[in-house]
Structure formats: C-alpha cells, structure tokens
Amino acid sequence: MRLLFCLLGLVFIVEGLPYLAFPKKMKKWLRQIQKVPDDQLRIVGFLAMCFGLLLTYIFR
C-alpha cells in the first residue's frame, strides 16, 4: 500500500506541473480537447494506459 500511495503522489505531481507552469496554455488546450471526438480520446487513453503498463513491467 505504501508503494501505491507513493505512486499516486507522483501522478498528482506530474499531472499538476503543466497547470502550475503554463496555466494559459492549459486553458487553451482544454478548450481544444473538447472538440476531439470521444472515440479518439478513448483510443489515446487506452494507448497511454498500455504504455504505462509496459513501463511499469519493464522497470519493476
């Protein structure tokens, strides 16, 4: 459980960095992402999950 919470903390850090460093660009990007079809977002999300799983498998 300790490792899980450590990893969750790192995810929050990585997810929060762009909002801290580039708030105006993030707002613009979020407006643009609303125009992307749901199916395309699902594919990108699935590929990101697969990449994360692969990285975890390789480096664990």
N, CA, C and O atoms as a MOPAC input file, in Angstrom:
PM7 MOZYME 1SCF
protein

 N      0.83300 1    -1.20200 1     0.00000 1
 C      0.00000 1     0.00000 1     0.00000 1
 C      0.86900 1     1.25300 1     0.00000 1
 O      0.51800 1     2.26700 1    -0.60300 1
 N      1.98400 1     1.17000 1     0.67200 1
 C      2.86600 1     2.33000 1     0.75500 1
 C      3.35900 1     2.73800 1    -0.63300 1
 O      3.39200 1     3.92100 1    -0.97100 1
 N      3.74300 1     1.73600 1    -1.43100 1
 C      4.20500 1     1.99700 1    -2.79300 1
 C      3.08100 1     2.59400 1    -3.64200 1
 O      3.31600 1     3.50700 1    -4.43300 1
 N      1.87400 1     2.08300 1    -3.48000 1
 C      0.73500 1     2.59300 1    -4.23100 1
 C      0.50100 1     4.07500 1    -3.94700 1
 O      0.30000 1     4.86200 1    -4.87300 1
 N      0.52700 1     4.45400 1    -2.67500 1
 C      0.30000 1     5.85900 1    -2.32900 1
 C      1.46200 1     6.73700 1    -2.79800 1
 O      1.25400 1     7.89700 1    -3.15500 1
 N      2.66300 1     6.20100 1    -2.80100 1
 C      3.81100 1     6.93400 1    -3.32200 1
 C      3.63800 1     7.18500 1    -4.81700 1
 O      3.89000 1     8.29000 1    -5.29700 1
 N      3.21200 1     6.17300 1    -5.54200 1
 C      2.98700 1     6.32000 1    -6.97700 1
 C      1.84300 1     7.28000 1    -7.27300 1
 O      1.92500 1     8.07500 1    -8.20900 1
 N      0.77500 1     7.21200 1    -6.48100 1
 C     -0.33700 1     8.15500 1    -6.66500 1
 C      0.12600 1     9.59500 1    -6.43600 1
 O     -0.27200 1    10.50800 1    -7.15800 1
 N      0.95800 1     9.77900 1    -5.43800 1
 C      1.51300 1    11.11000 1    -5.18800 1
 C      2.32300 1    11.61300 1    -6.36400 1
 O      2.22700 1    12.78500 1    -6.73000 1
 N      3.12200 1    10.73700 1    -6.96100 1
 C      3.91000 1    11.12200 1    -8.13200 1
 C      3.01900 1    11.44800 1    -9.32100 1
 O      3.31700 1    12.36400 1   -10.08800 1
 N      1.94100 1    10.71600 1    -9.47700 1
 C      0.99300 1    11.00600 1   -10.56200 1
 C      0.39800 1    12.39700 1   -10.38400 1
 O      0.29200 1    13.15600 1   -11.34700 1
 N      0.01100 1    12.73300 1    -9.16200 1
 C     -0.54700 1    14.06500 1    -8.91000 1
 C      0.47700 1    15.15600 1    -9.18500 1
 O      0.12900 1    16.21900 1    -9.69900 1
 N      1.73000 1    14.90300 1    -8.84800 1
 C      2.78100 1    15.88700 1    -9.11800 1
 C      2.92900 1    16.09900 1   -10.61700 1
 O      2.95000 1    17.23600 1   -11.08700 1
 N      3.03100 1    15.00600 1   -11.36700 1
 C      3.20800 1    15.10700 1   -12.81900 1
 C      1.97700 1    15.73800 1   -13.47400 1
 O      2.11500 1    16.53600 1   -14.40000 1
 N      0.78300 1    15.39200 1   -13.00800 1
 C     -0.43600 1    15.96500 1   -13.57400 1
 C     -0.57600 1    17.45200 1   -13.24600 1
 O     -1.14500 1    18.20700 1   -14.03600 1
 N     -0.07400 1    17.87000 1   -12.11600 1
 C     -0.22200 1    19.26000 1   -11.70500 1
 C      0.81600 1    20.20600 1   -12.27500 1
 O      0.58100 1    21.41300 1   -12.33500 1
 N      1.95400 1    19.68700 1   -12.69400 1
 C      3.03000 1    20.54100 1   -13.19500 1
 C      2.62000 1    21.43700 1   -14.37300 1
 O      2.92500 1    22.62900 1   -14.34900 1
 N      1.94500 1    20.91300 1   -15.39500 1
 C      1.58700 1    21.80500 1   -16.50900 1
 C      0.65900 1    22.95000 1   -16.08600 1
 O      0.76400 1    24.05500 1   -16.61900 1
 N     -0.23200 1    22.70200 1   -15.14900 1
 C     -1.14800 1    23.75400 1   -14.68200 1
 C     -0.38600 1    24.82600 1   -13.90900 1
 O     -0.74300 1    26.00300 1   -13.95800 1
 N      0.64500 1    24.42600 1   -13.20800 1
 C      1.46300 1    25.38200 1   -12.46400 1
 C      2.35100 1    26.18800 1   -13.40800 1
 O      2.46600 1    27.40700 1   -13.27600 1
 N      2.97300 1    25.50400 1   -14.35300 1
 C      3.95100 1    26.14900 1   -15.21900 1
 C      3.32200 1    26.92800 1   -16.37800 1
 O      3.82900 1    27.98400 1   -16.75600 1
 N      2.22300 1    26.41500 1   -16.94400 1
 C      1.63700 1    27.01800 1   -18.14000 1
 C      0.11700 1    27.11200 1   -18.02300 1
 O     -0.58200 1    26.45200 1   -18.79100 1
 N     -0.42100 1    27.90000 1   -17.10100 1
 C     -1.87000 1    27.92600 1   -16.91500 1
 C     -2.64200 1    28.41800 1   -18.15100 1
 O     -3.70300 1    27.87600 1   -18.46200 1
 N     -2.13300 1    29.42400 1   -18.85200 1
 C     -2.85100 1    29.92900 1   -20.03700 1
 C     -2.86200 1    28.90300 1   -21.15700 1
 O     -3.88100 1    28.72200 1   -21.82300 1
 N     -1.74500 1    28.23200 1   -21.36900 1
 C     -1.68200 1    27.21000 1   -22.41800 1
 C     -2.56800 1    26.01700 1   -22.07100 1
 O     -3.15600 1    25.40900 1   -22.96500 1
 N     -2.67100 1    25.67700 1   -20.79800 1
 C     -3.51900 1    24.56600 1   -20.38500 1
 C     -4.99200 1    24.89400 1   -20.62900 1
 O     -5.75700 1    24.02600 1   -21.05000 1
 N     -5.39100 1    26.13200 1   -20.36700 1
 C     -6.77200 1    26.53200 1   -20.64000 1
 C     -7.08200 1    26.41600 1   -22.12800 1
 O     -8.14800 1    25.93400 1   -22.51100 1
 N     -6.14800 1    26.86000 1   -22.96100 1
 C     -6.32600 1    26.77800 1   -24.40300 1
 C     -6.40200 1    25.31700 1   -24.83800 1
 O     -7.24800 1    24.95900 1   -25.65800 1
 N     -5.54400 1    24.48800 1   -24.30600 1
 C     -5.51900 1    23.06700 1   -24.65300 1
 C     -6.81200 1    22.37700 1   -24.23400 1
 O     -7.33500 1    21.53900 1   -24.96800 1
 N     -7.33200 1    22.72600 1   -23.05500 1
 C     -8.57400 1    22.11700 1   -22.58400 1
 C     -9.76100 1    22.51800 1   -23.45600 1
 O    -10.68400 1    21.72600 1   -23.64900 1
 N     -9.74200 1    23.73600 1   -23.98100 1
 C    -10.80600 1    24.13600 1   -24.91300 1
 C    -10.69800 1    23.34200 1   -26.21400 1
 O    -11.71400 1    22.95300 1   -26.79100 1
 N     -9.48200 1    23.10400 1   -26.67300 1
 C     -9.28000 1    22.36800 1   -27.92100 1
 C     -9.65200 1    20.89500 1   -27.76800 1
 O    -10.17100 1    20.29100 1   -28.70700 1
 N     -9.39700 1    20.32000 1   -26.61500 1
 C     -9.65700 1    18.88900 1   -26.42300 1
 C    -11.15200 1    18.58900 1   -26.42300 1
 O    -11.55300 1    17.45400 1   -26.67800 1
 N    -11.98200 1    19.59300 1   -26.13900 1
 C    -13.42900 1    19.39000 1   -26.16700 1
 C    -13.92800 1    19.12200 1   -27.58200 1
 O    -15.00600 1    18.55500 1   -27.76100 1
 N    -13.16000 1    19.52400 1   -28.58200 1
 C    -13.55200 1    19.33200 1   -29.97300 1
 C    -13.18500 1    17.94500 1   -30.50600 1
 O    -13.64500 1    17.55000 1   -31.57800 1
 N    -12.36300 1    17.21100 1   -29.76600 1
 C    -11.92000 1    15.88600 1   -30.21100 1
 C    -13.03300 1    14.87600 1   -29.93800 1
 O    -13.61600 1    14.87800 1   -28.85400 1
 N    -13.33400 1    14.01300 1   -30.91300 1
 C    -14.38400 1    13.00300 1   -30.71500 1
 C    -14.05200 1    12.04500 1   -29.55700 1
 O    -12.88800 1    11.75300 1   -29.28200 1
 N    -15.11600 1    11.56600 1   -28.88700 1
 C    -14.94400 1    10.67800 1   -27.73800 1
 C    -14.17400 1     9.41500 1   -28.08600 1
 O    -13.32800 1     8.96800 1   -27.31200 1
 N    -14.45900 1     8.84100 1   -29.24000 1
 C    -13.77400 1     7.60000 1   -29.62700 1
 C    -12.26700 1     7.80700 1   -29.74600 1
 O    -11.48100 1     6.93900 1   -29.36600 1
 N    -11.87800 1     8.94500 1   -30.27000 1
 C    -10.44900 1     9.23600 1   -30.41600 1
 C     -9.79400 1     9.42200 1   -29.04300 1
 O     -8.66800 1     8.97500 1   -28.82600 1
 N    -10.49200 1    10.07500 1   -28.12800 1
 C     -9.96200 1    10.23700 1   -26.77100 1
 C     -9.82600 1     8.89000 1   -26.06200 1
 O     -8.86900 1     8.66700 1   -25.32000 1
 N    -10.79100 1     7.99300 1   -26.29700 1
 C    -10.71000 1     6.65900 1   -25.70300 1
 C     -9.48700 1     5.90400 1   -26.21300 1
 O     -8.80300 1     5.23000 1   -25.44200 1
 N     -9.21600 1     6.01600 1   -27.50100 1
 C     -8.05400 1     5.33600 1   -28.07600 1
 C     -6.76100 1     5.89600 1   -27.48200 1
 O     -5.85800 1     5.13900 1   -27.12800 1
 N     -6.67700 1     7.20700 1   -27.37500 1
 C     -5.48600 1     7.82700 1   -26.79500 1
 C     -5.33200 1     7.40700 1   -25.33300 1
 O     -4.22300 1     7.10900 1   -24.89000 1
 N     -6.42500 1     7.38200 1   -24.58900 1
 C     -6.37100 1     6.94900 1   -23.19500 1
 C     -5.94100 1     5.49700 1   -23.05700 1
 O     -5.15700 1     5.15500 1   -22.17100 1
 N     -6.45500 1     4.64500 1   -23.93600 1
 C     -6.07800 1     3.23800 1   -23.90400 1
 C     -4.59700 1     3.05800 1   -24.22000 1
 O     -3.90600 1     2.28300 1   -23.56000 1
 N     -4.11100 1     3.77900 1   -25.23500 1
 C     -2.69200 1     3.68800 1   -25.58200 1
 C     -1.80400 1     4.20500 1   -24.45400 1
 O     -0.73600 1     3.64800 1   -24.20000 1
 N     -2.23700 1     5.26400 1   -23.77800 1
 C     -1.47900 1     5.78900 1   -22.64700 1
 C     -1.42700 1     4.76800 1   -21.50300 1
 O     -0.39200 1     4.60000 1   -20.85800 1
 N     -2.54300 1     4.09500 1   -21.26300 1
 C     -2.56800 1     3.06200 1   -20.23100 1
 C     -1.64900 1     1.89700 1   -20.59300 1
 O     -0.93300 1     1.38200 1   -19.73500 1
 N     -1.66600 1     1.48700 1   -21.84500 1
 C     -0.79200 1     0.39300 1   -22.28900 1
 C      0.67700 1     0.78000 1   -22.15300 1
 O      1.50100 1    -0.02700 1   -21.72400 1
 N      0.99900 1     2.01300 1   -22.52000 1
 C      2.36600 1     2.49400 1   -22.38300 1
 C      2.79100 1     2.51200 1   -20.91800 1
 O      3.90800 1     2.11200 1   -20.59100 1
 N      1.90900 1     2.97300 1   -20.03700 1
 C      2.20800 1     2.97800 1   -18.60500 1
 C      2.39700 1     1.57900 1   -18.06100 1
 O      3.28600 1     1.33900 1   -17.24300 1
 N      1.56400 1     0.65200 1   -18.51000 1
 C      1.69900 1    -0.73500 1   -18.08200 1
 C      3.02100 1    -1.32500 1   -18.55500 1
 O      3.69500 1    -2.03600 1   -17.81100 1
 N      3.38500 1    -1.02600 1   -19.79600 1
 C      4.65100 1    -1.51400 1   -20.33600 1
 C      5.84200 1    -0.95100 1   -19.56200 1
 O      6.76800 1    -1.68600 1   -19.22000 1
 N      5.81700 1     0.34600 1   -19.28700 1
 C      6.89700 1     0.95000 1   -18.49900 1
 C      6.99300 1     0.32500 1   -17.10500 1
 O      8.08600 1     0.04600 1   -16.61200 1
 N      5.84300 1     0.11400 1   -16.48700 1
 C      5.81600 1    -0.49400 1   -15.15700 1
 C      6.38700 1    -1.90700 1   -15.20000 1
 O      7.15400 1    -2.29700 1   -14.32000 1
 N      6.01600 1    -2.66600 1   -16.21600 1
 C      6.50800 1    -4.03200 1   -16.35800 1
 C      8.02200 1    -4.06600 1   -16.58400 1
 O      8.72500 1    -4.88700 1   -15.99600 1
 N      8.51300 1    -3.17200 1   -17.43700 1
 C      9.94600 1    -3.16000 1   -17.75900 1
 C     10.79800 1    -2.73700 1   -16.56200 1
 O     11.83100 1    -3.34500 1   -16.28200 1
 N     10.36400 1    -1.70300 1   -15.86900 1
 C     11.19600 1    -1.14900 1   -14.80100 1
 C     10.88100 1    -1.68100 1   -13.41600 1
 O     11.51600 1    -1.27100 1   -12.44400 1
 N      9.93500 1    -2.56400 1   -13.30200 1
 C      9.62200 1    -3.15500 1   -11.99300 1
 C     10.45800 1    -4.35900 1   -11.84100 1
 O     10.38000 1    -5.04000 1   -10.81800 1

